[in-house]
Amino acid sequence: MTTAARGREARKAARGESAGGGTRFGAWLARPLASFHLIVTIATLLTVLGLVMVLSASSVEAYAVGGSAYSLFIQQAMFAAIGCVLFYLALRIPLRRLRQWSFPLFAASVLALLLVLIPGIGEEVQGARRWFVLGPISVQPSEIVKVTLVVWGAHLLASRRSERAGLKDILVPLVPAGLLVCLLVVLQPNLSTTIALGIVLAALLWFGGLPVRLFITIAISGVIAAAVLALSAGYRSDRMRAFFNPGDDPQGIGYQARQALYSLADGGIWGRGLGQSRAKWSYLPNSHNDFIFAIIGEELGFLGCALVLGLFALFVYTGLRIAARSVDPFLRLLTATATTWITAQALINIGYVVGLLPVTGLQLPLVSAGGSSLAITLFMFGIIANAARHEPEAVSALHAGQDGRVSRLLRLPKPEVYSPAKAQSARARRAPQDGRRQPPPARRQPPRRRPPEQQPRRRSAESRGTSSLRATRAWEPTYPMPHARERGRSR
């Protein structure tokens, strides 16, 4: 083997590659922009899969209600287009601007939660007042507040961590603000979104460094509060009874969960084929929304369900990889919290479809029908992709001109290099965003003048008997020695 061949083998071994290229995926993951490309790919695949399955699952109901099999699909596609625009805007937002706008955006989303509860402003559908209707578009402010709470909470905790804050500074004002948001969402009423907001708050506290004992106490309190809320209303308690006693009322409160299991079992390994579901013919209520995973299992079989689970598992890996590789504490908290929220929501949805959890109404991110949820989740994916472009290796590659096809196609700006000293000085210059009053800067005191006898005096190098290197000093301080006058007189 020649020297060049041995060098190539050594470089392959250092990168973890075998001679046959068996770990080429591992070598691709080692590329600087691999996390960015993975996030873009996962978001694209889940969105396309969701559009296809919404068209398949909603066609019968849409035709029965409006005479067109494509009405719900067109609405979902319109929100997907809005979400793509939001995804692109999230990629272009500078992180310092995102942090500066975090508190005003969170305050605006809380105000929207207040306004939607007012009759005449918020639209009431099936006893719940959750939407703003703007022409053909309906907006759900409880979906927006998820993102604003993630961004503002990450900014707040990152600022407190740099200031070495105590336990009280971690809890206040984050926990009171999170509880206020949960209360406003409960009043709509919307227990499923309240659970999602509780997951966001718990993830922020966990990754923000809350002590384990206190975190467990808060988590148990949240579970107890969720159980009390679940048993307080009639339809919520019916869902709980249907979960613990599924055979009591199979044609009543347990009908939906039972039909979802039948639909999954009907798909088998390979599925009945795309568009061939029988449960969507009014056998499974909300088949295009809360229970779309059951239609995926029926039409695409176990392989389709495994594809969805595999995409979310890859998203977990990529999101936590971005959080681990980021040097900015804000990006670490933001990416880890967003990954936890989206993944937990997906697991809860899949869990109640397969019968492991009681029905909560949480949607499958990017797949279930729901315009506000789709657009806001795509915006969150865009923020995570922006964080991926701020990994140290990605920043170096982008500044070196290695933009990649996706970055060149989207004409994305180069990310800023993170500097802790620069971030600290910028934080000191801007006004506080978290409501805390900062102490005024200390006034600089003028230097005190020395007494005349302690003033330094210049001496030449010859008088000191020093070398020319030492003589480069402009002066050398001399101090009055005791009995100097007496020694001068004796001479």
N, C-alpha and C positions, 0 to 999 in steps of 0.2 A: 504494500500500500504506500502510495506516495505521501509526501509531507502535506501537500494540499488536501488530499483526501482525509488524512488523519485530522487535520485542522477542522474540516467540515464536520466530521463525526464528533469531535470534541464540542463544537458549537451546538450541534444537535443535542448532545447529552446534557449540556448546560441548560438548554431550553426545555429539557424533558421530552425530547422527541426520540423515537427509535429509528433504526436505519430504514425501516419500511414506511415511516411516516404514520405510525399507528396512533399517535396523539397529536394529530394536526389540529384538532379542536382546542386542545390545551395550548398549543402554540398560538392559535388565533386569539384565545382569551388573554394571552400575554401582550397583545397589541395595545397601544395607548388608548384608542377610541373604541375598544371592544364593548365596554359598558354602555356607551352612548348608542351604538348600533343595536345592542340587545334590547334596550328600552324601546327604541323606535320600532323594531321588529315585533316585539310582544304587543305593543299598543296597536299596531296595524293589523296583526293577525286576529286579536280579540275583537277589534271593531268590525272587521270584515265578516268574521264568523257570526257576530251578533246581528249584523244587518241581514245576513242570509237566513238565520234562524228566526228573526222577527218576521220577515216576509213569509216564511213557511208557517209559523205558528199563528199569525194573526190574520191570515188571508180569509179564513172561513168566517171569523167573527166580524171582520171589517166589511165583508160582502153582505152579511146578514144585517148589519146596522146601517151602512151607508150606500150599499149597492156597488162598491168598488173594493176589490180585493187588495188594492195597493195603498189605501188611504193611511193606515197606520205605518206602513213601511215608508211612505214618502215623508211623513212627519219625523220618523226616526232618522232617515237619511238627511233631512234638513238640519237636525240637531247635530248629526255627525259632522256635517260641513262646518257648522259653527264651532264644534269642538276642535276640528283641525285648525281653524284660524286661531283659536285660543292656545292650542298646542304650539303653534309657530310663534305666537306672541310671548309665550312663556319661555321659549328658547332664546329670545332676543332680550329679555329683561335683564339688566345688570343686577347683580346680587345686592349691591349697596342700595339701589333704588327699591328693590323688593323689601329690604329690611326697613327702609325709611317709610314705605307705604303700608307696612304690616299693621300698625295700630289703627290708622285711619280707615283702612279697609275692614278691619275687624269691627270697629265701632259702627261703620255703615251697615254691615251685615246684621249686627244686633238690632239696629234701628229698623231694618227691613223685617226682622222677626216680630218686632212690636207692631209695625204697620199692618202686617198680614192678618193679625188678629182682629183688626177693626172691621166691622161689617160695612160693606160698600167699597172697601179697598181690597181686601183679600177675598178670593173666590172660594165658596164652600161647595165641596163635592162629597156626597155620601157622609155627611155629618162632620167632615174635617175641613178646617179652613187653613190651607197650606200654600196656595198658589196666588201669584199675580198673573192676570191674563192681559197680555199686550197684543191685541189683534189675534193672529193665528198662533202666537207663541205664548206658552204658559211657563212661568219661572217659579221654581220652588226655592225660597231663600234658605231653607234648612240645609239644602245641598251646598249652597255657597258658603255657609258658616263653617262647614267642615274644613274647607281649604284655608279660610282666614284664621281659624283657630290653630291649625297646624303651623302656619307661617308665623303668626304673631307669638305663639307659644315657644317656637324654636328660637325666634329672635330674642325673646325675653330671657329664656334660660341660658342662652349663649352669652348674653351680656352679663347676667348675674354670675355665671361661672368664671368669666374673665376677671370679675371684681372679687372673686373668692367670697361670695355671699354665703350667709348662713341658711339654716333650715327655713326660717320664717320668710326670707326673701324668695326661696324656691316656691313656697306655697302661695304667697300673696304677691300680686293680685291674680295669679293664674287660676287657682282653684275657685275663688269666688266668681270670677268671670265665666269659667266653665260651667259652674252650677247654675248661674243665671241663664246661660244659653240653653241648658238642658230643661230648665223650668219653662222657658218660653216655648220650646218644642213640645213639651208634654201638654201644654195648654191648647195645642192645635186640634186634636191630640195626634201624636206621632211617636209611638213607643220605639219603633224600629230605628228611626233616626236618632232618638235619644240614646239607644244602645251604642250606635256608631260613634256618637260624640263622647260617650263615656270611654270607649276604647281609645279614642284620640287623646283624651285627657290622661288616661292611665299610661299610655305609651310615652307621652311627654314627661310625666313624672318619673317613669322608670329610666328612660334614657337620659333624663336630666340629673340623675344621681340621687334620687330620694332614697333614704335608708330602707332596707328590705323589710324590717319590722313595721315601719310606718306605712310602707306601700301595701303590704299584705292587709293591714287594718283598713286602709282606704278601699282596697279592692273588695274585701268582704262586705264593707258597708255599701258599696255600689251594687253588689249582687243582691243584697237584701232589699235595697230600694227598688231594684228592677223587678224582683219577685213581688213586692207589695203593689207596684204599679200594674204588673201583669194580672193580678187577682182583683184589682179595684174596679175595672170596667167589665161590662157583660161580655163583649166579644173577646176580650183578652182572657177572661177566666174560662170561656168556652174552649179557646185554643189549648189552654193548659189541661183542661179535663180531657180533651180529645187526645192529647199526647200521652197522658198517663193511663187512660182507659180507651184505647183506640177501637175496641169492639162494642162500646156502649151504644153509640149512635152512628153506624156506618153510613147511613143515608142523610145525616144531618151535619153535625159539627165535625165529624171525622171523614166526610165525603172527599174533600179536596186532597188531604194527605193520602187517603187510600187510593184515589185515582192516580196520583203521582207515582205510587209504587207499582201499580198495574202498568202504567206507561213505561216505566223503566224495565220491568220484567218482560214486556212485549218486545223490546228492542233486541235482547240477546247480545251476542258478541258483535255481529256485523251490522245490526240495525235493519229496519224495514225499508230504508231508502229515503233519500232527501225528498221531503214533501209528502211522504206516505203515512204520516201519523194519523191514527184514528182517534186519539184522545183530544185533538184540537177541534173535533166536530162537536163542540159543546159538552164533552164529557169531563174535561178538566178546566175549571174556571181559572182565569188569569194565566193561561198557558204561555202567553207571549211575554209575561212580565215576571212575576215572582217564581213561577214554576217552569221557566224556559229550559232549565237543566233536565227536566223530565222529558221534554220534547227532543232535546239533543240525544238523550239516551235511547229514546224510541226510534228515532230516524237514523242516527249514526251509530247506535249500539255502544257497547263497552269501549270500543276504540275511540269514538267521538268524546265520550266522557273522560277517557284517559288523556286525550289531547288537551282538553280544557284544564284538567288538573296539572298536566305537565307544563302548560304555559304559565299558570299561576306559580308553580314551584320554581320555574326558571325566573319569574319576576321576583320571588323572595330572594333567591340567590343573588340576582343582579342588584336589587335594592340594598341589601346588606353589604354587598361588595363595594358599592359606591360609598356607603356610610363609613366603611372601614378604611377605604383608601383616601377619603377626604381629609384635608388638614384644617379646614375651617370648622370650628365647633358648630356654627349655625347650620352648615350643610349636613353635618353628621346627625344632628337632632332632627332636621327637617326630613331627610331621606329615610332615616330609620322609622320615624313616626308615620310618615305617609305609607311606607311599605307595610307596616303593621296594620294600619287602618284598612287599606284596600284588601289585603290578604284575609284579615279576620272577617270582613264583610262577605268575601267570597266563600269562606269556609262555613259561615253561619247559613248562607243561602243554600249551599250544597247539603249541609247537615240536616236542615228541615225538609228538603226534598226527599232525601233517602231515609228519613224517619229517625235520625239520631237526635234531633232537637225539636222543640215545639216551633210552630210556625210563627215567625216574627214579621214577615213582610219586607225584609231587607233584599235588595236587588242584587243580581250577579253583575259585578262591575264590568262595563263595556259590552255586555252581552244582552242583558234584559232590556226590554222596552222601557223607555223613560228618558225624555229629552234632557231635562236638567241634570240628571245623574250622569248621562253620557257625556255631555259637554264639560261639566265640572271635573269629571274623572280624567278626561283627556287633558284638561288644563293642568291637573296635578301630575300626570305623566310627563307633560312638557317641562314642568319645574324639576322633576327628577332627572330628565334627560339633560337639562341645563346644568344640574349638579354634576352629572357624569362628565360633562365637558370641562369641569373645574378640578378634576383629579390632577395631581401634580404632573404625572406622565402625559396626560392629555394636553395640559397647558403647554408643556415643553414642546410637544409634537406640533400643536397648532401654531405656536409662535415660530417654529422652525420651518413652517410652510407645508407640513404634512396634514393638509386639511381633510383629506378623504373625499369620496364622491358625494356623500350625503351633505356634508358641511358646505362644499362648493356649490352643490345644487340649490341649497336653501339660502346661500349667501349669508351665513351666520357670522356675527362679529367674533373677534378673538376674545377669549375670556381673560379677565384680569388676573394677574399673579397675586396670590394671597400672601400678605405680610402681616404677622401679628403686631408689629410695631405700628404699621400704617393703619391697621384696623383700630388699634387702641387710640391713636391720635384722632382719627376720624370720629370715633365714639365720644371722645372728649369735646370735640368741636361742635357736634350737633346737639340739638335740644333733646332732653329725655323723652322717649316715646312711651314709657310705661307708667307715667303719672307720678313717679317719685321726684321729690324736690332735691336737686343736687346742691351741695354746698358751694358758695362762691369761691373762685380761685384765690389762693393766698396772695396777698399783696407783696410784691418784691420790695425788700428793705434795701436802702442804699448802703454801700459798704462804709464801715467806720474808718475814720482816719487815724493812723497811728500817731503816737506822740513824736515830737521831733527827734528825741534821742533813740527811738526805735525805727526811724526811717532808714531804708537800705541806701547804701552809698556805693557808687561805682568805684571799682579798683581795676587797674590795668593788670594784664597777665604777667608783666615783668615784676610788678610789686608783689604779686602773690607767688611768683616762682612756679607757675603751672605751665602745662603744655599748651600748644595752640588749639587743640581740640577742646580742652576745658575752657579756653578763652572765648569760645563761641557764645557762652552765656552773656547776656547783657549786664547782669549784675549778680552779686552773691550776697545774701543777707548777712549782716554783721550785727552782733548784739553787744551792748555795753558790758564790759567785764568789771568785776569788783576791784576797787583800789587801782584803777588804771591811771588816775592822776598821780597817786603816790609813787607808782613805779616810774612814771615819766619824770618826776622831780628827782628821784634817786639817780636816774641816769644823768 
